[in-house]
Amino acid sequence: MLTQQPIAVSLLTRFRDVRQATMQFCEPLTPEDLMVQSCPEASPVKWHLAHTSWFFETFVLSEFVAAYQPFNPEFRWLFNSYYKSLGEMPEKKLRASFSRPPLDQILAYRCHVDAAIARLLEQTPEDEALRRIVLGLEHEQQHLELIVTDIKHAFFTNPLHPSYAPAAAPANDAMAPPLEWVGFTPRSPGIVEIGITPNPTAIDSFAFDNETPRHPVYLAPFRLASRLATCADYLAFIEEDGYSRPEFWLSEGWDTMRAEGWQAPLYWQRESKAKSGWSVFTMNGFRPLEELSETPVCHISFFEADAFARWSGHRLPTEFEWEFVAAQQKIAGNFLDSGRLHPATASGDADTPQQMFGDVWEWTQSPYTGYPGYKPLPGALGEYNGKFMSSQIVLRGGSCVTPQTHIRATYRNFFSPGTRWQFSGLRLARDGAS
């Protein structure tokens, strides 16, 4: 089935915008920066630039362009990430060794793919080709966010601690509003609809397969904190020996924390010259914790978020509670588009919870599993989300390094519970609406 040309035209504009956003973020980085892989979760920026192009070439151009000539046939396996049905791939830990192909070839690869996608969109392609391009753009935005998190970790591990951008503005004197509780009582008998059932004929709307299908969930009355937990909130947990009191920790969390030597969130370091006794590494370099105390705490694992919640006498929300509230709000907040690259202080009082979108990915207490009736995409694309539905925890809401057009109330991010290099934080919840 062929689609309407106006959709292809608007998609070409979006394609160019998304691809350019990736390159724009990389402009301050050196070729050497692009080669660093500083932790097992990360990948070199150079690899991200190639892999996102690989995705379009593999799943769109090779399947929907007659006699398509790949830029380099070796790239089909070299830049495969985890699609085992497509064949072998190098070990992830080896990506930093890819000094060849050189950077200029990777950039030429991107140009080759960009030009081929543009030609395809100018020829009124099949609907399925357009759907794959839309998926590829969402995939690119995911990798742009990963580029930010990966380069931050790379700069932190560098003994010189370089900053991505010049020092931020002076400390924000604004105080976070007092933490209050907002109650929610789902309409009797407490059954709400969660997720999304996409329109099979729609081309320009999108949801990942793990957001589907829309289905009923029971929610008892509950309350959410009016804002995210701040660095000051979390510092109190540390100062009350939160990292040495096993009663707050899940067993695996305690063992992981002890084995890894955690004493504070990732990027916090003790600093005798700071009034707070701590400094925090940001995309603008180190800053005293007191300058960031009112901003949301970030770079904590699920285990730490859960321990903090238990210490405070509360709990983490379920992903369904979170979505029920977020679906009633406008998607607005502190995203990558702001250029801040760090969580921002909540502002003012509100009748509904603030900071539901942007700032930090919010850990929930929900395991990452398929919804009732979930079906992965057919073929190799079915490996995109479904194969990871084991030993992962759901996060919601996006962060300060998520592109704003990438997020939805139904969006389900997921990581293993020990993950800390993402911009992840928490919001407290409690039972009962009053």
FENJOKA-V331580 format. One line per field, one symbol per residue. ss: DSSP state (~ for helix, > for strand, _ for the rest). A space follows every 50 residues. Layout:
BEGIN
ss: ???
END
This chain:
BEGIN
ss: _>__~~~~~~~~~~~~~~~~~~~~~~______~~~_________~~~~~~ ~~~~~~~~~~~~~~__________~~~~_____~~~_____~~~~~~___ __~~~~~~~~~~~~~~~~~~~____>~~~~~~~~~~~~~~~~~~~~~~~~ ~~~~~~~_______________________>>>>______>>>>______ ________~~~___>>>>___>>>>____>~~~~~~~~~__~~~_~~~__ ~~~~~~~~~~_______>>>_______>>>>>__>>>>~~~~__>>____ _~~~~~~~~~~~__>>__~~~~~~~~_______>_~~~______>_____ _______>__>>>>>>>___________~~~~~__~~~____>>>>____ ___~~~______>>>________>>__>>>>___
END
